[in-house]
Amino acid sequence: MDNVIEVLKDDKAIFFVNEEIYSLTAVMKTAYMFIEKVYIYFDYEKEKLIRVEFILKEVKDKDFLKKLVGEFYNELLNQTLRIKIFKETKHIRELILGRAFYNTCVEVEESSSLNKNIPYYEMNGKDEKEIFSDDEISKAWEES
């Protein structure tokens, strides 16, 4: 069915939204963007076909109303894509947030079994690098 715009008067337009293409959530979110300019009424014309009625808050001409309906469809596409992207990226957002909160929420208790003299570099007999322990590093910082 075509998205028929039926302008009944200068201040009222009726049009239809196919729910197989646009979800009711997307229609509601889109309608919210227009509540400053029009009164909006919804109903089901038949299954999967949402009837939308705009009544202007201030009387304008029919061209303004047709333009407003066109803007509604553009915003409806925008909201539909936002919802789709939101659903597609849900797991990525959860992973990012989980990783961010994991580092800040986990309480780490110091164990009494920790040896503060454990060297930072494991050395083999052939290496000539110096080995630094926690105590030596803190002493170096205090001296500087």
C-alpha positions as CSV (number, residue, x, y, z in Angstrom):
1,M,0.0,0.0,0.0
2,D,1.3,3.5,-0.8
3,N,1.9,5.9,2.0
4,V,-1.0,8.0,1.0
5,I,-1.2,11.5,2.4
6,E,-4.8,12.7,2.7
7,V,-5.1,16.3,3.6
8,L,-8.6,16.9,4.9
9,K,-8.4,20.5,5.8
10,D,-5.6,23.1,6.0
11,D,-4.8,22.0,9.6
12,K,-5.2,18.2,9.4
13,A,-3.4,15.4,7.6
14,I,-3.9,11.7,7.7
15,F,-1.3,9.2,6.4
16,F,-0.3,5.6,6.9
17,V,2.9,3.9,8.0
18,N,3.6,0.2,7.1
19,E,4.6,-1.6,10.3
20,E,6.4,-4.2,8.3
21,I,8.9,-1.5,7.3
22,Y,8.9,0.8,10.3
23,S,8.4,-0.4,13.9
24,L,5.9,1.2,16.3
25,T,8.8,2.3,18.5
26,A,10.4,4.1,15.6
27,V,7.0,5.8,14.8
28,M,6.6,6.9,18.4
29,K,10.2,8.2,18.6
30,T,9.7,10.1,15.4
31,A,6.3,11.6,16.6
32,Y,8.0,12.9,19.7
33,M,10.1,15.1,17.5
34,F,7.0,16.8,16.1
35,I,4.9,17.4,19.2
36,E,5.8,21.1,19.3
37,K,4.1,21.7,15.9
38,V,1.2,19.2,15.7
39,Y,-1.1,17.2,17.8
40,I,-0.6,13.5,16.8
41,Y,-3.0,10.6,16.9
42,F,-2.3,7.0,16.2
43,D,-4.5,4.0,15.4
44,Y,-4.3,0.8,13.4
45,E,-6.1,1.1,10.1
46,K,-5.7,-2.6,9.7
47,E,-3.1,-5.2,10.8
48,K,0.5,-3.8,10.3
49,L,-0.8,-0.5,9.0
50,I,-0.6,2.5,11.4
51,R,-2.8,5.4,10.8
52,V,-1.2,8.7,11.8
53,E,-3.1,11.9,12.1
54,F,-1.5,15.3,12.3
55,I,-3.5,18.4,13.5
56,L,-1.6,21.6,13.4
57,K,-1.4,23.6,16.6
58,E,-1.3,26.8,14.5
59,V,-3.3,27.0,11.3
60,K,-1.0,27.1,8.2
61,D,-1.5,26.1,4.6
62,K,-1.7,22.6,3.0
63,D,1.8,22.9,1.6
64,F,3.3,23.3,5.1
65,L,1.4,20.3,6.3
66,K,2.6,18.1,3.3
67,K,6.2,19.3,4.0
68,L,5.8,18.4,7.6
69,V,4.6,14.9,6.7
70,G,7.7,14.5,4.4
71,E,9.9,15.6,7.3
72,F,8.2,13.0,9.4
73,Y,9.1,10.3,7.0
74,N,12.7,11.4,6.8
75,E,12.9,11.4,10.6
76,L,11.2,8.0,10.6
77,L,13.9,6.6,8.4
78,N,16.5,8.2,10.7
79,Q,15.0,6.6,13.9
80,T,14.6,3.2,12.2
81,L,18.3,3.2,11.3
82,R,19.3,4.3,14.8
83,I,17.3,1.5,16.4
84,K,18.8,-1.0,13.9
85,I,22.3,0.1,14.6
86,F,21.6,0.1,18.4
87,K,20.6,-3.5,18.2
88,E,23.5,-4.5,16.0
89,T,26.1,-2.9,18.2
90,K,24.6,-4.0,21.5
91,H,27.3,-6.7,22.2
92,I,30.2,-4.4,21.3
93,R,28.9,-1.7,23.7
94,E,28.4,-4.3,26.5
95,L,32.0,-5.5,26.0
96,I,33.4,-2.0,26.1
97,L,31.4,-1.1,29.2
98,G,32.2,-4.4,30.9
99,R,35.9,-3.9,30.3
100,A,35.8,-0.3,31.5
101,F,33.9,-1.2,34.7
102,Y,35.9,-4.3,35.3
103,N,39.1,-2.3,35.9
104,T,37.4,0.2,38.2
105,C,35.0,-2.1,40.2
106,V,37.1,-5.1,41.1
107,E,38.6,-4.7,44.6
108,V,42.1,-6.1,44.8
109,E,43.3,-7.1,48.2
110,E,47.0,-7.3,48.9
111,S,47.9,-10.8,49.9
112,S,50.3,-11.3,52.8
113,S,52.0,-14.0,50.7
114,L,53.2,-11.4,48.2
115,N,57.0,-11.1,48.2
116,K,58.0,-7.5,47.7
117,N,61.5,-8.5,46.7
118,I,60.3,-10.3,43.5
119,P,62.5,-9.0,40.7
120,Y,60.9,-7.2,37.7
121,Y,63.2,-9.0,35.2
122,E,63.7,-12.7,35.1
123,M,67.4,-13.2,34.3
124,N,69.3,-16.1,32.7
125,G,72.9,-16.6,33.4
126,K,74.0,-15.0,30.0
127,D,72.1,-11.7,30.6
128,E,73.9,-8.8,32.2
129,K,70.9,-6.6,32.9
130,E,70.3,-5.4,36.4
131,I,67.4,-6.8,38.4
132,F,65.2,-4.3,40.3
133,S,62.8,-5.1,43.1
134,D,59.9,-3.0,44.4
135,D,62.1,-1.7,47.3
136,E,64.9,-0.7,45.0
137,I,62.6,1.1,42.6
138,S,60.9,3.0,45.5
139,K,64.3,4.0,46.9
140,A,65.3,5.4,43.5
141,W,62.1,7.5,43.3
142,E,62.6,8.9,46.8
143,E,66.2,9.9,46.1
144,S,65.4,11.8,42.9
